[in-house]
Amino acid sequence: MPLPPDLSKPIFALMPHLADRIMQGLCTYCSLGLDEFRDELSAKEYSISGMCQSCQDKTFGVNEEELEEGAPW
């Protein structure tokens, strides 16, 4: 499991419910539990935003063809 986001960031003071989700092991966007991350870049994004893999895919897009071939990142 990657490191969670830094809870001392100003966003968590403004939106403490997001910090609560992180402390409970939930996604900051969908509030669901965390699954495995596809790759190191996705795990790193979690440490920035607190988003699960599914929310990252919805936010940043995912190319199904690249997934089948093996993503270059």
Secondary structure, DSSP 8 states (H G I E B T S, - for coil): ------TTSHHHHH-HHHHHHHHTTB-TTT--B----SSHHHHHHHHHH---HHHHHHHH---HHHHHH----
